[in-house]
Amino acid sequence: MGWFKRLKDGIQTATKYKKETPDGLWYKCKSCNELSTMKEVRANFFKCPKCDYHIRIGSHDYFDLILEEGYVELFTDLVSKDSLNFVDLKPYTQRLADEHKKTGLSDALAVAAGDIGDKKLVIAAMDFTFIGGSMGTVVGEKIARAIDFCIEHHAPLLIISKSGGARMMESAYSLMQMAKTSAKLTQLSKAGLPYLSFMTDPTTGGVTASFAMLGDLNFAEPNALIGFAGPRVIKETIKRDLPEDFQTSEFLLEHGFLDFIVNRKDLKQRLLDLLEMFDNKQN
């Protein structure tokens, strides 16, 4: 693809990263408990062939599902640092080293630029395997740089959220990313570029309270958990039982927080339709 130039050294493909989906020959569904082969699961867009349960997948799985071959990953040189010398069960520096080794990821969000059909698209996608997809300074900075990249190359932005919220090991630095990402999205809007927010299971905490709910269109996968505080915390706070489908995609759609729900098998075509709609609107 030739519509952008390298911003710096270190742009890589996604081949070295580990998948978030389960390894092995068989997959036991967490929803229906039925067994399927991993070959069947992959052919079904990483969904249970028996009940259509959407298995949690990683950023590079989404890049492969959405973008054409030849996409590139951006900003891979950004890594988190322990500015506060934070220690809980282990030092934050050790936790980061363990996460890098376990997941092969640089942090909880990856950014890729490529083509979808004949259209440009920049995707910032979160990985729950890296400290619960928590939002730290690197997540905020990657989103900020992705927005700058979109403005420079006149490309739309898709953010795929999957997060437990702010990263407690970075304290206020993490919370500052809520304001930072929101302000940068204002710049994207002023540039007249579409921002599509796609929420997957789970999308919670400060991510929900900032960039995840600020899309020109907000949509989600089926049965994704989406909310600020978790259901258990809310139930204990208000001392009332919650609706059975509380904080699911379907509940939020019914109450006006989402524009639509999209099955993963239809995701690429729906994105193409949306980008075509935005192009026609601008013309």
N, C-alpha and C positions, 0 to 999 in steps of 0.2 A: 504494500500500500504506500502511496506517495503523497498523502495529503498533509503530513506533518514532518518535522525534522526532529532529530534527537536534541533534547534539551541539555543532556549531559551524558557522561559515560555511565555505564552500569545498567542500561535497559536490557532486560533479559526476557526470554520466553518462560513459560510456566512449567517446563518439563521436569525441573528438578524438585518440584514441590510435591509433598505427599497429599493424597486425596483424603477428604474428610469422611467419605463413604466407607463402609466396612470392607475389610479384605476377606479373602477366602472364596470358596465355591458357593456357599449358601448364605442366605439372609433370612433371619426370622423377624417378621414384622412386629414392631412395637405396638401396633394398633390391633391387628387381628390375630397375631401369634402364628400365622401361617408361614410355611417355609417356601422360599423361591430360590432359584439359582441366581447368582450375581449377574449372569449373562442376561437373564430375563429382566432383572432390575435395571440394568444399564440400558437395555433396549426400550424400556418403559420410562425413560427420562428420570431414572433414580426414584421411581415410585413403586410401591408394592403392587405387583400385578393382580393380586387378589382383591384388595380393598381400595387401591389408589392412594394410600397414605403417602404423603410427600416426605421422603427420607431427608434428613438434614444433610446438606452437601456444602462444600467449601467454595471459596471465591473462584478458584481456577476451574472448577466444574461448571460454574455459571458462565465464565468466559468461553469455555469450549461449547456450551449449549447455545450461546447467543451470537457470538462473533464469528466471522469467517476466519479461515486459516490465515496466519500471517499477522495476527494481532501482536502487540508488544506490551510488556509490563513496564510501568513507569515508577520512578522514585523508589527503587529497591534498596537504595543506600541508606534510607532513613531507619534508624533503630532507636528504641527507647533507652533512656539513661535514668539512673537512680539519683536524682537531684536532691532527694530528701534523706538519703541513707535509711530507707524504710525497711523495717523488719517486722514480720508477723510470725508465721510458723517457720519461715526461712527468710534470709535477706532477699530483697527485691532483685538484686543483681543475679543471685543464684536462680531465682524463679525465672527470670528472663532467659538465662542460659539454658535452663532445663526446657523451656518452651520452644526455644529455637531448635534445640536438638530433637525434641519429640515431634514437632510439627513440620520442620523445614521451612517455616514461615518467618518473615522479618518482623511482622507484627499482626495485629488483629484486623487489618484492612489492606487490601491490595487494589491497585489501579491498573487498568488496561485500556489501551486505545486501539481501535480497529474499525472494521466495517461490518455493518449488518445489512445484508443485501447490497444495495448501491449507496447506502447512507453511512455517514460518519457516526460514531458513538464512542463516548468515554464512559467506562463503567468503574465505579468504586464499590467493591464488594467486601463484606465482612466475613471473618472466619471465627466461629464459636469455639473451635478447638484451642485458640490462642488466648489463654486466661479469660475464658468465657466471652470472647468477642468484646472485651471491655474497651472503652474509649479513653485512651490516654493522649498525650501530646502528639505522638506519631500519627494516630488516626486523624486527629484534627488537622495536622499539617499536610497529610496526604490529600485530604479532601480540599483544603485550601489550594494546594498546588494543582489538583485536578481541575478546579474551577478556573484558575489562571490559564491552564492549558486549553480548556474549552473556549475561553474568551479569545485567546491568541489564534486558535485554529477554527473558530466559529463552529464548534461541535456541541451537540446536546449532551447532557449528563444524566446517567442513571446511577443511583445509589441503591445498593442492595443491603438492607440492614438485617443484622442477626447479632444481637448483643444482650448481655446482662446489664449494661448500663455503664456508668463512669468507672474508671479504674481507681480503686481506693488507694493503691500504692503510690499514686501521684497526687492525691489530695486535691487542693485547689487548682493545681495545674490542669488536672483532668476536667474539673467543672468549667474552667475557662474555655474549653473547646466547644461548649454549647453556644456561647456567645460568638466565638470566632467563626464557627461553621455557618451560623445563621447570618452573620454579617457578610460573609463571602458569598452566600447564596443570593443576597440582595444585589451584589455586583453582577452575578450571572443573569438575574432578572432584568437589570437595567441594560444589559447587553442584548436583550431580546432572545436569549437562548433557553430552550426548554430544560426543565429539571423534573425528572421522573423519579418518584420515591417508591421503591418496591420493598415491602416488609415481609420477612420470612420468620420462621419459628426459631427462637423467640426474639421479639424486638421490645425491649423494656428500658426502664430507667431514663437516664439523661439523653440517650439516643432518641427515644420516643419524644422526649420533651424538647428536642431541638430539630436537627435536620430531617429526621424520619417523617415528620408531620408537615414539612414545609414545601412539599412538591407542588408543581403545577397540577399534577395528578398523583394521588396517593392510592396505591393498590397493594394487594397482598396475595400470598399463596393460601390455599384452603387450610382451615383449621390451625392457622398460625396463632401463637400466643402474642398478643400485642397489648401493651399497657405501660403505665409508669411504675407503680408498686405492684408486687405480685399478689395473686388472689388471697393467699394465706394472710399476708400483712393487712390487706383491706378488710378481710373478714374479722380479724382480731380487733381492728380499729373500730369498725362500725357495729360490731357485735350482732351481725345479721348474716343469714345464709345468702349466698350469691346465686344468681341464675346458673343453670347447668352449663351453658355455653359462654359464660362471662369471659370477656377479654379474648375471645376467638375472633378470627377474621369475619366470620359470619355475623357475630354480635355487633361488631363495629360497623359493618356495612349497613346493617339494619338501622343503626342509630346515627348514621350520617358521617362517620369518621373516615370511611373509605369510599373511593369512587367505584371500585369494582374488585372482584376476586378473579384471579387468572390461574388456571391449571398450568402446571409446568410444561406440559406438552404443547400448549398454545402460546407460551410466553414469547417466543421469537416473532411469530406472525403478529401477535398483538402489538409488540413494540414497533414493528415495521409499519403497521396501520397508524399508530399514534404519531410516529415521526413524519409520515406522509401527511397526516392531518395538520401538524404544526407547520410543515413546509407550505401547504396550501394556504394556511391562515396568514403566513408572512408574505406570501405572494399576492 
